[in-house]
């Protein structure tokens, strides 16, 4: 058995590997596996897009659930009682339908205004649900709890950072540009 290896603990930072004799890295090139900072500009005008935080994804799913339940309730009321009560159901769920529309934009081009509008609409939804409950009309506990959860999720710091992230227009001549 040959003993040409250094003793354990005296190895280089990458074990007992020979040095790479290839081309040196370009000037200004980050080392391998380095991630650019959040929102940093990448080559060719492509922005570094971090993944959507879990709180924003959960809020988006909640808007889908709330909108789906409101739409299902409207269809059931329309089939059972007619057009006028179905119209009243649409009117009472208008905040939910606008939240559904806003939730569809969370993934791509939504800015801070979308987040603030969603929080305000969810707050109005809570007030309307509590006012209806005070008058003896119950719309269910689930939409009320979903609106509360939506406010909590969108008020987190990670959600604020997601909606404030920089967005860049594509460079001319690259996919997605209109020039």
C-alpha positions as CSV (number, residue, x, y, z in Angstrom):
1,X,0.0,0.0,0.0
2,X,1.4,3.3,-1.0
3,X,1.4,6.2,1.4
4,X,1.5,9.1,-1.1
5,X,-1.5,10.9,0.4
6,X,-1.1,13.5,3.1
7,X,-2.4,12.6,6.5
8,X,-6.0,13.2,7.3
9,X,-6.7,16.9,8.0
10,X,-3.7,18.1,5.9
11,X,-5.6,18.0,2.6
12,X,-6.3,21.0,0.5
13,X,-9.8,22.6,0.4
14,X,-11.1,20.1,-2.2
15,X,-9.4,17.0,-1.0
16,X,-6.5,15.4,-2.9
17,X,-7.5,16.6,-6.4
18,X,-5.0,17.9,-8.9
19,X,-5.4,21.6,-9.8
20,X,-7.5,22.4,-12.9
21,X,-5.3,23.4,-15.8
22,X,-8.0,24.8,-18.0
23,X,-8.9,28.3,-19.0
24,X,-8.9,30.8,-16.1
25,X,-12.3,32.4,-15.4
26,X,-13.2,35.6,-17.2
27,X,-12.8,38.9,-15.4
28,X,-15.8,39.8,-13.2
29,X,-17.2,36.3,-13.5
30,X,-18.7,35.0,-10.2
31,X,-17.2,31.7,-8.9
32,X,-19.0,28.5,-9.8
33,X,-22.4,28.0,-8.0
34,X,-22.5,31.6,-6.8
35,X,-26.0,33.1,-6.9
36,X,-26.4,36.7,-7.9
37,X,-28.0,38.9,-5.2
38,X,-31.8,39.3,-5.1
39,X,-32.9,41.3,-8.1
40,X,-29.4,41.5,-9.7
41,X,-29.1,42.1,-13.4
42,X,-28.0,39.0,-15.3
43,X,-26.3,38.9,-18.7
44,X,-28.5,39.7,-21.7
45,X,-30.9,41.8,-19.7
46,X,-32.5,38.8,-18.0
47,X,-33.4,39.6,-14.3
48,X,-32.7,37.2,-11.5
49,X,-36.2,36.1,-10.5
50,X,-36.4,34.4,-7.1
51,X,-39.1,31.9,-6.5
52,X,-42.4,33.2,-5.2
53,X,-42.5,33.0,-1.4
54,X,-44.7,30.4,0.2
55,X,-46.8,33.1,1.8
56,X,-47.6,34.7,-1.5
57,X,-48.3,31.3,-3.1
58,X,-50.7,30.5,-0.2
59,X,-52.4,33.8,-0.6
60,X,-52.8,33.2,-4.3
61,X,-54.4,29.8,-3.7
62,X,-56.7,31.4,-1.1
63,X,-57.9,33.8,-3.7
64,X,-58.6,30.9,-6.0
65,X,-60.5,29.0,-3.3
66,X,-62.5,32.1,-2.3
67,X,-63.3,32.9,-6.0
68,X,-64.2,29.3,-6.8
69,X,-66.6,29.1,-3.8
70,X,-68.2,32.4,-4.7
71,X,-68.7,31.3,-8.3
72,X,-70.1,27.9,-7.2
73,X,-72.5,29.6,-4.7
74,X,-73.7,32.0,-7.4
75,X,-74.4,29.1,-9.8
76,X,-76.2,27.1,-7.2
77,X,-78.3,30.1,-6.1
78,X,-79.1,30.9,-9.8
79,X,-80.1,27.3,-10.5
80,X,-82.3,27.0,-7.4
81,X,-83.8,30.5,-7.0
82,X,-83.4,32.3,-10.3
83,X,-81.6,35.2,-11.9
84,X,-82.4,38.0,-9.4
85,X,-81.0,36.1,-6.3
86,X,-78.0,35.0,-8.4
87,X,-77.3,38.7,-9.2
88,X,-77.6,39.6,-5.5
89,X,-75.1,36.8,-4.8
90,X,-72.7,38.3,-7.4
91,X,-73.1,41.7,-5.8
92,X,-72.4,40.4,-2.3
93,X,-69.3,38.6,-3.6
94,X,-67.9,41.5,-5.6
95,X,-64.8,41.9,-3.3
96,X,-64.1,38.2,-3.7
97,X,-64.2,38.3,-7.5
98,X,-61.9,41.3,-7.6
99,X,-59.5,39.5,-5.2
100,X,-59.6,36.5,-7.6
101,X,-58.6,38.8,-10.5
102,X,-55.8,40.3,-8.4
103,X,-54.7,36.9,-7.3
104,X,-54.2,35.9,-10.9
105,X,-51.5,38.6,-11.3
106,X,-49.4,37.7,-8.2
107,X,-47.0,35.6,-10.2
108,X,-45.7,37.9,-12.9
109,X,-46.2,41.7,-13.0
110,X,-47.9,42.5,-9.7
111,X,-46.4,45.4,-7.8
112,X,-47.0,46.8,-4.4
113,X,-50.3,48.3,-5.5
114,X,-51.7,44.8,-6.1
115,X,-50.6,43.7,-2.7
116,X,-52.1,46.8,-1.0
117,X,-55.3,46.5,-3.0
118,X,-55.7,42.9,-2.0
119,X,-55.2,43.7,1.6
120,X,-57.8,46.5,1.4
121,X,-60.3,44.4,-0.4
122,X,-59.9,41.5,2.1
123,X,-60.4,44.0,4.9
124,X,-63.6,45.3,3.2
125,X,-64.7,41.7,2.7
126,X,-64.2,41.1,6.5
127,X,-66.2,44.2,7.4
128,X,-69.0,43.2,5.0
129,X,-69.1,39.7,6.4
130,X,-69.3,41.0,9.9
131,X,-72.0,43.5,9.0
132,X,-74.0,40.8,7.3
133,X,-73.6,38.5,10.4
134,X,-74.7,41.3,12.7
135,X,-77.9,41.6,10.6
136,X,-78.6,37.9,10.8
137,X,-77.4,37.0,7.3
138,X,-74.6,34.5,7.4
139,X,-72.4,33.9,4.3
140,X,-70.4,31.3,6.0
141,X,-67.4,31.2,8.3
142,X,-64.9,30.0,5.6
143,X,-64.8,33.1,3.4
144,X,-64.3,35.2,6.5
145,X,-61.4,33.1,7.7
146,X,-59.9,33.1,4.2
147,X,-60.0,36.9,4.1
148,X,-58.3,37.1,7.5
149,X,-55.7,34.6,6.4
150,X,-55.1,36.5,3.2
151,X,-54.4,39.7,5.1
152,X,-51.9,37.8,7.4
153,X,-50.1,36.2,4.5
154,X,-49.8,39.3,2.4
155,X,-48.6,41.4,5.4
156,X,-45.5,39.3,5.9
157,X,-42.1,40.7,5.0
158,X,-41.4,38.1,2.4
159,X,-44.6,39.1,0.6
160,X,-43.6,42.7,0.6
161,X,-40.2,41.9,-0.8
162,X,-41.8,39.8,-3.6
163,X,-44.1,42.6,-4.7
164,X,-41.3,45.1,-4.6
165,X,-38.8,43.0,-6.6
166,X,-37.3,44.7,-9.6
167,X,-38.6,43.8,-13.1
168,X,-36.8,44.4,-16.3
169,X,-38.1,44.7,-19.8
170,X,-36.5,42.3,-22.3
171,X,-33.6,43.7,-24.4
172,X,-34.3,44.3,-28.1
173,X,-33.7,41.2,-30.2
174,X,-34.3,38.8,-27.3
175,X,-37.4,36.6,-26.9
176,X,-40.3,38.5,-25.5
177,X,-39.3,41.8,-27.0
178,X,-41.6,43.6,-29.5
179,X,-38.8,45.1,-31.5
